[in-house]
Amino acid sequence: MPNTLEPRWLSVNDAARLMSVSRTTINNYREKGLFPKPIEFGGRVAFLREEVLAFMAKFENARPEQDRIGEKRRTEMAAAA
């Protein structure tokens, strides 16, 4: 079940903040056809949060297995501290 405290739609600024990148990076992804398709209304664009999160997951899943193992260990160590 989605978190009802988080907005369903993200602006370009919101998407950039969520991904820790600039608006320019988001717009570059859009121009290349890599980013989720937005909905446009009133001269503004917005993206579904779930689609942006799925886009981010593609990058995470593309990382070498060794990186993911190291990240898991760091996360486990931080949780144990």
TATAMO-V318381 format. One record per backbone hydrogen bond with DSSP energy under -1.0 kcal/mol. CO is the residue of the C=O (numbers start at 0). NH is the residue of the N-H. Records with the same first field share a line. If there is no record, write none. Layout:
BEGIN
CO->NH + NH
END
This chain:
BEGIN
2->5
7->48
9->46
10->14
11->15
12->16
13->17
14->18
15->20
21->25
22->26
23->27
24->28
25->29
26->30
27->31
28->33
29->32
38->45
40->43
43->40
45->38
46->9
47->51
48->52
49->53
50->54
51->55
52->56
53->57
55->59
56->60
57->61
59->62
63->67
64->68
65->69
66->70
67->71
68->72
69->73
70->74
71->75
72->76
73->77
74->78
75->79
76->80
END
